[in-house]
């Protein structure tokens, strides 16, 4: 791993670990909730950093980074719950479109966003060989994206633990407060890693 990225990751995760420990051993429940709970400080910072990643990617002015910028914007809006703020339900859920009471206009807008997300995913999927090649070559941007995606996958598994693994439902319920801090921290780490993926650019990445 490139030294610069290694140091960057080390700083992020050491800071998170210290924050997690301090939150549970040196902080009141009220303050911990303000920082780690939904709509708390950490989630707001994650949304901010996803937005920063979107802006930085847009400034690069390549097709791949334009798609990346759109996805970062969607991640920012997801963190702020804007995917369901102006609609009767989340536009990312099937029931939103199957529900007859959902206004047609909302279905059309939600459908358009989902189609753009699918097209973005298809475009990036076609670039997987290029991405893997860069991973093999230890390119900073690709490694940062890989680690960010890993953080998001783990965070999602934690969030869905009780549903995906029923035998862990009791564990999830008993340790919910701690697991939330892990989940939100990983999402924040992912946003910071996506920012790192936007610079510095090599000549090769500028041409794609």
C-alpha positions in Angstrom: 0.0 0.0 0.0 1.3 3.5 -0.8 2.7 5.1 2.3 0.5 8.3 2.0 -2.7 6.2 1.9 -1.5 4.0 4.7 -0.9 7.0 6.9 -4.3 8.5 5.9 -6.1 5.3 6.8 -4.2 4.9 10.0 -5.2 8.4 11.2 -8.8 7.8 10.3 -9.2 4.4 12.0 -7.1 5.3 15.1 -9.2 8.4 15.5 -12.4 6.3 15.2 -11.2 3.7 17.7 -10.2 6.4 20.2 -13.6 8.1 19.7 -15.5 4.8 20.1 -13.7 4.0 23.4 -14.0 7.5 24.8 -17.7 7.6 23.8 -18.5 4.6 26.0 -16.1 5.1 28.9 -15.8 8.9 29.2 -19.0 10.3 27.9 -22.6 10.5 29.1 -25.4 8.8 27.3 -26.8 12.2 26.3 -23.6 13.4 24.7 -23.0 10.0 23.0 -26.5 10.2 21.5 -25.9 13.7 20.2 -22.7 12.6 18.5 -23.4 9.1 17.2 -27.2 8.7 16.9 -29.1 9.1 13.6 -29.0 12.8 12.5 -26.2 13.3 15.0 -22.8 15.0 14.5 -21.1 12.0 12.9 -23.8 11.4 10.4 -23.9 15.1 9.5 -20.1 15.1 9.0 -20.5 12.0 6.8 -23.1 13.8 4.7 -20.8 16.8 4.5 -17.8 14.8 3.4 -19.8 12.9 0.8 -20.8 16.3 -0.6 -17.2 17.4 -0.6 -16.2 14.2 -2.5 -19.0 15.0 -5.0 -17.7 18.5 -5.6 -14.0 17.4 -5.9 -15.0 14.6 -8.4 -17.0 17.1 -10.5 -14.0 19.4 -10.7 -11.9 16.6 -12.3 -14.1 16.7 -15.4 -13.8 13.2 -16.7 -16.8 10.8 -17.4 -15.8 8.4 -14.7 -15.5 11.1 -12.1 -18.7 12.7 -13.2 -20.5 9.4 -12.5 -18.6 9.2 -9.2 -19.7 12.7 -8.4 -23.3 11.8 -9.0 -23.1 8.7 -6.7 -21.4 10.8 -4.0 -24.2 13.3 -4.2 -26.7 10.5 -3.9 -24.8 9.2 -0.8 -24.9 12.7 0.7 -28.7 12.9 0.1 -29.1 9.4 1.6 -27.3 10.4 4.7 -29.6 13.4 5.1 -32.6 11.2 4.4 -33.6 13.3 1.4 -34.5 10.1 -0.5 -37.7 10.1 1.5 -38.0 13.7 2.7 -40.2 15.0 -0.1 -42.0 11.7 -0.8 -44.4 9.4 1.2 -41.7 6.8 1.5 -38.1 6.0 0.4 -37.7 6.1 -3.4 -35.2 3.2 -3.0 -37.9 0.8 -1.7 -40.1 -1.3 -4.0 -43.2 -0.7 -1.9 -42.9 3.0 -2.8 -43.7 2.2 -6.4 -46.2 -0.6 -5.7 -48.3 1.4 -3.3 -51.3 2.8 -5.1 -51.5 5.8 -2.8 -48.1 7.1 -3.9 -48.6 10.1 -6.2 -47.7 9.5 -9.8 -45.4 12.5 -9.9 -43.4 11.1 -7.0 -43.1 7.7 -8.7 -41.9 9.4 -11.9 -39.2 11.4 -10.0 -38.2 8.5 -7.9 -38.0 6.2 -10.9 -35.9 8.7 -12.8 -33.4 8.8 -9.9 -33.3 5.0 -9.7 -32.7 4.7 -13.5 -29.8 7.2 -13.2 -28.4 5.1 -10.3 -28.7 1.9 -12.4 -27.1 3.5 -15.4 -24.2 4.8 -13.2 -23.8 1.3 -11.7 -23.7 -0.3 -15.2 -21.1 2.2 -16.4 -18.9 1.6 -13.4 -19.4 -2.2 -13.7 -17.9 -2.0 -17.2 -14.9 -0.4 -15.7 -14.3 -3.1 -13.2 -11.4 -4.6 -15.1 -9.7 -1.2 -15.2 -10.4 -0.8 -11.5 -9.0 -4.3 -10.7 -5.9 -3.5 -12.7 -5.3 -0.3 -10.8 -5.9 -2.2 -7.5 -3.2 -4.7 -8.5 -0.9 -1.8 -9.3 -1.6 -0.3 -5.9 -3.0 2.9 -7.3 -4.0 5.3 -4.5 -7.4 6.2 -5.9 -8.5 2.7 -6.6 -7.3 1.5 -3.2 -9.1 4.3 -1.5 -12.4 3.5 -3.3 -11.9 -0.2 -2.4 -11.4 0.5 1.3 -14.4 2.9 1.3 -16.7 0.3 -0.3 -15.5 -2.2 2.3 -16.4 0.2 5.1 -19.9 0.7 3.6 -20.5 -3.0 3.1 -19.5 -3.7 6.8 -21.7 -0.8 8.0 -24.6 -2.1 5.9 -24.2 -5.6 7.4 -24.2 -4.2 10.9 -27.3 -2.2 10.2 -29.1 -5.3 8.7 -27.6 -7.8 11.2 -30.8 -8.8 12.9 -32.6 -9.3 9.6 -29.8 -11.1 7.8 -28.7 -13.2 10.7 -31.8 -13.9 12.9 -29.6 -15.9 15.4 -27.8 -12.6 16.1 -31.0 -10.6 16.8 -30.6 -10.7 20.5 -26.9 -9.7 20.3 -27.9 -6.8 18.0 -30.7 -5.6 20.4 -28.4 -5.8 23.5 -25.5 -4.0 21.8 -27.5 -1.6 19.6 -25.9 1.6 20.9 -22.4 0.3 20.4 -23.2 -1.1 16.9 -24.7 2.2 15.8 -21.4 3.9 16.7 -19.5 1.4 14.6 -21.9 1.8 11.7 -21.8 5.6 11.7 -18.1 5.6 12.2 -17.5 3.4 9.2 -19.8 5.5 7.0 -17.8 8.6 8.0 -14.5 6.7 7.2 -15.9 5.8 3.8 -16.7 9.4 3.0 -13.2 10.5 3.9 -11.7 7.7 1.8 -13.8 8.7 -1.2 -12.4 12.2 -0.8 -8.9 10.7 -0.8 -9.8 9.0 -4.1 -10.3 12.4 -5.8 -6.6 13.5 -5.4 -3.8 13.7 -6.1 -4.5 12.5 -9.7 -1.9 10.6 -11.7 -1.6 11.3 -15.4 -3.3 8.0 -16.1 -6.3 8.7 -14.0 -6.8 12.1 -15.5 -7.2 10.6 -18.9 -10.1 8.3 -17.9 
